[in-house]
Amino acid sequence: MSSRTWAGRATRPLAAGLGLGLAASALTLTTSTAAYAADPVTITLLNINDFHGRIDANTTKFATTIEQIRAEKGEANTLFLSAGDNIGASVFASNVQDDEPTIEVLNVLELASSAVGNHEFDKGFDDLTGRVGTLADWNFLGANVYAEGTQTPAMREYDTFEVDGVTVGVIGAVTQETPTLVSASGVAGLEFGDPVEAVNRVAEQLSDGDETNGEADVIVAEFHEGAGAGIPDGSSLEEEVAAGGAFADIVNETDAEVDAIFTGHTHKQYAWDAPVPGEAGTRPIVQTGSYGENIGQIDLSVDPATGDVTASTGTNVARAAEEDLSFPRVAEVKEITDAALAFAAEVGNQPVGQITDDITTAFGGGSYVDGEWTGGGRDNRAEESAMSHLVAQALLDGLPFGEPDIGLTNPGGLRADFRFAGNTAENPQNTDGVVTFAEANSVLPFGNTIVTAELSGADLITIFDQQWQTAETPEDPAPSRPYLALGASENVDVVADPTAETGEHILSLKIDGEEVDPDATYSVATFNFLAEGNDNFRAFRNAEVTDSGISDAELFRDYIADSSPISPDHDQRQMLVDTDESGVNAGATETIEVSKLGLTSLGSPEDSSVTVTGGGAELGTFPVADRSASIVVDVPVELAGDSITLTSEQGVTAELPVVKAQPTLKLKRKPGKVVARKTKIKVISRVLVGDEAADGRVRVRVPGGQTFAGRLNDNGRVVIKVTKTFGQPGSKKVVVTYLGDDTTESVAQNLRFTVRK
């Protein structure tokens, strides 16, 4: 068993890991002697994605799974790969030491090659190509990462390996959204191209028969990009392809020379057989979920004489339930893990505050049980959460300078939850309700700084509108997550229409109960990541930003200490309402659809009804089913110019303006369509608001500008006599206008007739 730890390992030249200008070369690793020409060769590809520095009690079980498969399939026939995000957004034991324990674990497990993930850029390209590249015994591959303004690769594009006499080429590419997902300064000077185009370009190079530019018998694509859902979500390959976007391009456009595809980034789990473009066969496409919970496995049967893949299977192997220290690599991983956990415990086991109940991110896939949200998986970024509320409030209240108006956080920045149940087995101080240094730090592991962003009310409204994610230009790929729910401090109230067009979603945005003035200036406390316009919240780029220099984790820990004990805030900040953008119409029967009622953080109470009030009276109470309410309400005509209020059982409200009623004007005239020049005509009008008679006056304007008028009777009718000589024969018209009143809009119609000779 090796005694080396992450802190004492030897380094190696940068050229062996990451670097610039290495696109034409490839690392070759011999893992076995050549097979007999006539023998079929079975190659087993093992894969992880989005490991995110999981140095914890499961790390040795994760390592055991890899070693068990290696033992079964044969060391010489097995290749261990990754689709990226090995580091970054890590748990405390890895994060506190800049992910070096994770790099050491993957070195011990002989990770051969990895696509670069967006989180590998968290500390900037220089850190990736310098410190990280020096520590890692594998290469990071980014075929679609280019020097700015060029098509010159800024990273290594591929590796090749000899596996039982077969040359395996591995090509890596990262999501094209990377510049919106990391700090802009960290990727300055880089451009991120289409990942499929880049993989296809390199695949063609590896299969063109030219030995001077690299050749491979079998080609594997590692995409740090993937489907939005998968098998645990109840989604199929066909459904995910039909949804379009980057994953559909991977399936439909990746060159037929690519024999196997691993994906990542979206933290989804699937193992599908995907059709090969232009060919009759299929090829495996696999993503493992995240955090080492599964090991992706693709087995390829290869004809060594031709390099053709004659059979393939793809699956996900669940992490072993127990560690097996009889495997030498697992024993070494345990040494590294134990040392990292011990170091983290010295710092991280100290209590910093208390909570009264679970405070979590949004959980997807759960349900309400006995009136509280239960079950599912964490980190549903399309929902508000108790954790996003807590962090946003900490940003607002915890900043020791300035006077920000609100706190805002992006959901992807929250990487852990607070659980009330303690864990005294690992830390005697971690009793029920205690929040430790490590637990607080794990929520915000990115090392962002806290900034204040001064921007206009119009830009602030746009930022909330940009929760509905769009590409920056029509040519850019669509964001992989169509909606990201901002976390907001408790003084923010939003009413939004999810069905509206881009730029029109926000019906109301209030701070401290006052509607935001588009022309006023507001101060937002947030992370430098969000203030740079990342996660497609581009309106932040118009802000004047002041950086406090205070790290997000430090501010959060201090806030917890000062505010303890802390209870979860399950109050919603936003109500999603599908209605006319101008509000509701007085005198009409309006249908209003309300969605996403109630949070899905663990323990969040269920919303069971929505009550509508207006003018001091209750207009109806409507049940909630599946977090949605369908409201059909008669809006009194006398509320025109006022508002109605929707209030859920849990207290989330939406105030909708009541606009003037839209009347119906019905006309007829006596005599008929043809009249003599001097005939007196009668214009018969009836005006209704819904089924009710309107009140007010009707005016008839004739050619030349003369007008005749009358008042509607109790039935909403009026007969107006028009005494007018209509001049020359021909087609004529009069304009009939209901003039409206305080509660009802005006409406006009033309009445046409012919004057005979």
C-alpha positions, 0 to 999 in steps of 0.5 A: 500500500502506498503511503503518499498523500495529496500533499506530498505527491510528485509533480510532472511537466505540464506537457504531460497534462494540460497545455496550449498547442497540443491538438496535433499530438496525443498521449499513447498508453499501452495497457496490454500486448496485442491480441491474436488477429483472429480473436475478437477483443472486448474493451470495457470503458468505465466512466464518471461525470460530475464527481464534484470532489466527493471526498466522503464516506462513499469515496472508497465505495466508489473506488471499490465499484471501479476495481470490482469491474476491472477485476471482472473485465480484466485490467488490460481490457479496461479504460477509466475515463471521465466526462468532466466536472471532476472538481469544483462545487465540491464537498468541504473535505475536498474544497477546503484543500482546493480539490487536491484530495480529489485529484489524488484519488483519481490519480490512484484509480488511474483515470486515463483521460477526461473531458474538461467540464465547466467547473474545471474553469471555476478558478480560471484557465490559468489554475486549470492549465497550471496547478491542476494540470500539474497535479493530475496524471490525466489530460483534460480534453477540450476540442471545442475550446479555442483561442479567442477570435481563432479556430486554434485549439487552446486545449488538448483535443484527444488522447489515444490508448492501446487496449489489447492491441486496439487503438482507442481514441478519446475526444473531449468537449465541453458545453458551449454555455461555459462562458455563462456558467463561470466567472468571465475573468476566468475564461478571458481570451477563450471561445467555446465552439459547438461541441459536436462540430469539434468532436466530428472534426477530430473524429475525422482526423483520427479516422482519415488513414493519415498516421501523421495526425493520429489514428484510432480503431475505436473512437469514444466521445466524452461530452460535458453536455447531456440530456435534460432528463433520463430514466429515473425521471421517466424520460426516454431517448426519443423524448429527449431528442424531440426536445431539441437542443444540445443533446439532440445534436449529440445524438443526431449529428455526432459522426458515425465514426464515433463508436461510444458516447459518454455525456455529463453536465446535466446530472442525469442518469441514462444508458440508451442505445442511440441510432447512428446517423446514416447507418442502420446500427446503434451505439451506446450513450451513457450518463451516470447521474453525478457524485460517483453514485454510478459508474458508467460502463460500455463494453465494445466487442472489436474486430482487431483486424478491421477496428470495427465494433461488432457489438456494444452494450451500455449500462450504469453500475450502482456504487458498491454498498460496502468498501473492499480494502483487499483491492490495493487501489481502494486501500490507497484511496482510503488513506487519502480520504481518511487524511482529507477527512481528518484535516477537514474535521479540524476546521469543519467540525466546529459549530457555527450556529443552529437551525430549528428544522431542515433548510434545503434546496428544492427537491424534485420528484417528491410529494406532499405527505401529511401536508409537508414536502417529502422525498425526491432529490435535491437541487431542482433549480427550477424552483424557489427554495428555503435554502435560496431564501436563506442565502439571499437574506444573508446577502442582504442583511450580512453585508457589512457596508452599503445599503443594498435594497435586495439580496439575489442568488442563483440556484446553481450556486447552492450545493448542499443542504442543512439537515436538522438531524445531527451526525455525532458518529462522525463529529461529537459536536454535530448534535441535532440542529447544529450547523458546522463550519463544514456544513455552512461552507459546503452550501457555497463552495465556489469562493465567490466574493460578495458584490453590490450591483447598482442598476436601474429598475428596468434592468432589475425587472429584466433580470427576473424576466431572464429566469426564463432562460434564452440564448444570447443570440439566435445562433447560440445553443439554447440553455440546457435549463429553460428556467432558473429560479432566483433566490430573493430576500424576504422583501421581494414580491414578484407576479409573473406570467410563465406563458408570456413572451420573452421580456413580458413575463413580469407583471409586478415586481415589488420591493418592501411593498412598493412597485419597482420604478423602471427609472429609479436605481436599485442596489442588489447584493449578490455573488460576483458570478451573478453580477457578471451576467452569468447563468444568462442573467445578462441584464446584470452587465449593465450594473455598476459593481462594487466588490466587497472582497468578502468571500460568500462562505465567510459572509454566510458563516458569520450570518448563521452565527449572528442569526441563530437559531434559524428557522426555514423560510418557506414563504414564496417570493413569486407567484406564477399567474397565467392571465392577460398581461393588462390584468383582468377585465371588470364585468367579465368572467376571467380564467386565471391559472396559477402554477408552482404553488408551495415550495418543494424544500423538505418540510415545506407546507402544502398550499391547498387553496387560493382565495380571490378578494376585491373591493373588500369582498371575497370573490371565491376560494379555489382548490389547489391540485398538483401545486396548481389552481384553476380560478374562474372568477366573476370580476365585478364591474365596479372594481374597474381601476382597482384590483383583485388579490389572489392569496394562497393558503400559505400567504403568497399573493398576487395583485392583479389590476382590474381594467375597464370592462370590454363592452359589446356594441350591437347595431341595427338601423331602420329603414334598410340598407338603401335609403332616399337622400332625405330619409330620417334613419333610426340607429338602434344600439344595444350595449352589454357588458357580458350579459348585463346592460351597460350604462351611459351614452351613445353617439352617432357621427355622420359625414360632415361631423354632425353628431346625434346622441342618446342615453342607454335605457335600463336594458342597455338600448337606445334609439337615435334619430338621425335627421340628415340630408346625405347629399349625393347618392352612393355608399355612406357610413355613420360612426356609432360610439358607446362613450364608456364610463368609469367602469367600462371602455368605449367602443365604436362601430361603422354603420354602412348603407347606400343612398339611392338616386 
